[in-house]
Amino acid sequence: MNMGTVKISNETQKRLEQPFQMLIGDQWCDATSGATIPVINPATEQQVACIPAGDEADVDRAIKIAKEAHDQKVWSGLMPSVRERIMWKISDLIEQKSVELAELETIDNGKPITASQAIDVPMAAKYFRYWSGWCGKISGSAPTVDLPGNYVAMTMKQPVGVVGLIVPWNFPLANAAAKLGPALASGCTIVLKPAEQSSLTTICLGEILLEAGVPAGVVNIVTGYGDVVGARIANSTDVSKVSFTGSTAVGKKLIQASQGNLKRLTLELGGKSPTIVLPDADLDRVIPAVAHGIFRNAGQVCAASSRLLVHRSLLDQVVEGVVAQAQKLVLGNGLDPKTTLGPLVSAIQRDNVMRHINTAREEGCEVVTGGRVPERQGYFVEPTVVTNVISSSSLFQNEVFGPVLAVTVFDEIQEAVTLANDSEYGLSANIWTRDVSNAFLVAKAIEAGTVTINSGMIVGPGLPFGGFKQSGWGREGGEQGIDAFLETKTVVAAL
C-alpha cells in the first residue's frame, strides 16, 4: 500500500490487505451487484482499498433483517444491564484497537494522526460509555388524570423501531459512535450508511460490535453512494427514523423523502459559525483559538469558526496573529506526526474550496495568506485568511468546508450580533470578552444551537448539539438526543 514516506503498524497493514465488506445480519458480504468504490488516500492520491457499492437490493435486505430483529426484540428484549455491559465492552475494544483505528481514520480521511489518536478514537469510546449508562435509565411517568372517577395513568418509553443512521466523512468514527450510542441505548435496530469517502473505520466498528456481543441483525452497515443507499433508507416505509449529518441541501431531500411514512428526522446540517471578538478580549487566548477553530481537520468541520467578526480596534492585531498561526502549520501526510494540516478529503472538495476562494477574490476580498493549492501530491489547500469580507460577500454567506477564514470588522456590539445572525445557518458561535454581562447578552441574542464564551467549540455526549434555522432539526446528545429514538405511549386504566 502506498502511504508515501511514512509507515503504519502491522495491524493496520494486515487490515488493509483484507476485504472491506458490508454487514447485513450475521454476514459480511460484497454488494449484490459486485460493484465497488475505490478508497483513495487523500494525502497520496493512491488507492489503498475498496468498499462495496451497495444498491437498493442491499439496503432492502438490511432493512428487512433489522425489522425482523426489532419485531423479535432480539436487542430491546435483553435486560438493560446486559445491553449496558455490551456497550461498555464496545468502548473497551475501541481502545484496544486504537492504533489501527486511528491509522485507518487518517489514511481514509487525511486528518493528522495526532488528531485521530487524541480526538476521534477516544471520543468514539467515550460516546459508547456515556450512552451505555442510559440503557437502564429510560423511564416514563405517572401523570394525573383530570376526570371524575378513579383512574391510573402512566407513560412508557419504547424504541421507535428501525432507524437509518447516515454518517458524514469528516469525523466518520466519532459520528458513527455518536449516532449508534443513543440508538442502541434506546433499543432500536439500525441500518447504518457511512460516507462513501471514508467508510473504513465504520466497517471496523461493525466488527467490534459483533465481537462485543451485539446480536446479529441489530446493526447493519451498508456502504455505497448517498444518492443510492442513503436515498433508499430515506424512502423506506419500514424505517421509522433517520438521523443524518451532512449538507443542508441533502437534508432538504431527506425531508421530502420522509413524507412517505412521516418518519422522524434528526438533521445536523451546515454551518457558517461566527467568532465575535469584543474590544476587551484576551488576544493571547483568542488568536490560537480562532486559528484552531478554522484550521483543525482542514476546516472540514460543521461547526468550524469560519467567520471572524472582530472589533475595529483589534482588527490588525488579530489578523496578524491568526496569519502567523496559519503560516506555522505543517502541511503533509496525516500519518507523519509532524503534520498539523492534512489534505482535504477529495479532489472534488479541494476544487470546491478553491472556487470559493477565487470568487472571494473576484468580489474584492483580500487574501492575506494562503489561497492556493500547493505544488505537491495530495488534495491540499493552503490555510487561508481573507479580509475585507462584507455581509453580502459569498464567502460570508456560504459554507466552504475548508481551511478558509472570512474576516469582517464591526464597531458596536449590536452590529456584531446583527452580522452573526445574518446567515441562513445557526449551528454554533463563539464569543470572546472579559465582560460577563456582555458575554451573556450576546449569547442570548445569537441565533445558534451552541454558543461558547471564551472557549473554542466544545462538544460531548451529554451536551445537546444541533442548529437553528437551516442548520438542522432536533438535537443529538444528552436526554434530548436519546428521546429522538423513543416513542412515548400513554396507558390509562379505570379502577
C-alpha positions, 0 to 999 in steps of 0.5 A: 500500500502506498502511504508515501514516506511514512509507515503504519503498524502491522495491524493496520497493514494486515487490515488493509490487505483484507476485504472491506465488506458490508454487514447485513445480519450475521454476514459480511458480504460484497454488494449484490451487484459486485460493484465497488468504490475505490478508497483513495488516500487523500494525502497520496492520491493512491488507492489503498482499498475498496468498499462495496457499492451497495444498491437498493437490493442491499439496503432492502435486505438490511432493512428487512433483517433489522425489522425482523430483529426489532419485531423479535426484540432480539436487542430491546428484549435483553435486560438493560444491564446486559445491553449496558455491559455490551456497550461498555465492552464496545468502548473497551475494544475501541481502545484496544484497537486504537492504533489501527483505528486511528491509522485507518481514520487518517489514511481514509480521511487525511486528518493528522494522526495526532488528531485521530489518536487524541480526538476521534478514537477516544471520543468514539469510546467515550460516546459508547460509555456515556450512552451505555449508562442510559440503557437502564435509565429510560423511564416514563411517568405517572401523570394525573388524570383530570376526570371524575372517577378513579383512574391510573395513568402512566407513560412508557418509553419504547424504541421507535423501531428501525432507524437509518443512521447516515454518517458524514466523512469528516469525523466518520468514527466519532459520528458513527459512535455518536449516532449508534450510542443513543440508538442502541441505548434506546433499543432500536435496530439500525441500518447504518450508511457511512460516507462513501469517502471514508467508510473504513473505520465504520466497517471496523466498528461493525466488527467490534460490535459483533465481537462485543456481543451485539446480536446479529441483525441489530446493526447493519452497515451498508456502504455505497453512494448517498444518492443510492443507499442513503436515498433508499433508507430515506424512502423506506416505509419500514424505517421509522427514523433517520438521523443524518449529518451532512449538507443542508441541501441533502437534508432538504431531500431527506425531508421530502423523502420522509413524507412517505411514512412521516418518519422522524428526522434528526438533521445536523446540517451546515454551518457558517459559525461566527467568532465575535471578538469584543474590544476587551478580549484576551488576544493571547487566548483568542488568536490560537483559538480562532486559528484552531477553530478554522484550521483543525481537520482542514476546516472540514468541520460543521461547526468550524469558526469560519467567520471572524467578526472582530472589533475595529480596534483589534482588527490588525492585531488579530489578523496578524496573529491568526496569519502567523498561526496559519503560516506555522502549520505543517502541511503533509501526510496525516500519518507523519506526526509532524503534520498539523494540516492534512489534505482535504478529503477529495479532489472534488472538495479541494476544487470546491474550496478553491472556487470559493476562494477565487470568487472571494477574490473576484468580489474584492476580498483580500487574501492575506495568506494562503489561497492556493493549492500547493505544488505537491501530491495530495488534495491540499489547500493552503490555510487561508485568511481573507479580509475585507469580507462584507455581509453580502460577500459569498464567502460570508454567506456560504459554507466552504468546508475548508481551511478558509477564514472570512474576516469582517470588522464591526464597531458596536456590539449590536452590529456584531450580533446583527452580522452573526445572525445574518446567515441562513445557518445557526449551528454554533458561535463563539464569543470572546470578552472579559465582560460577563454581562456582555458575554451573556447578552450576546449569547442570548441574542445569537441565533445558534444551537451552541454558543461558547464564551471564551472557549473554542467549540466544545462538544460531548455526549451529554451536551445537546448539539444541533442548529437553528434555522437551516442548520438542522432539526432536533438535537443529538446528545444528552436526554434530548438526543436519546428521546429522538429514538423513543416513542412515548405511549400513554396507558390509562386504566379505570379502577 
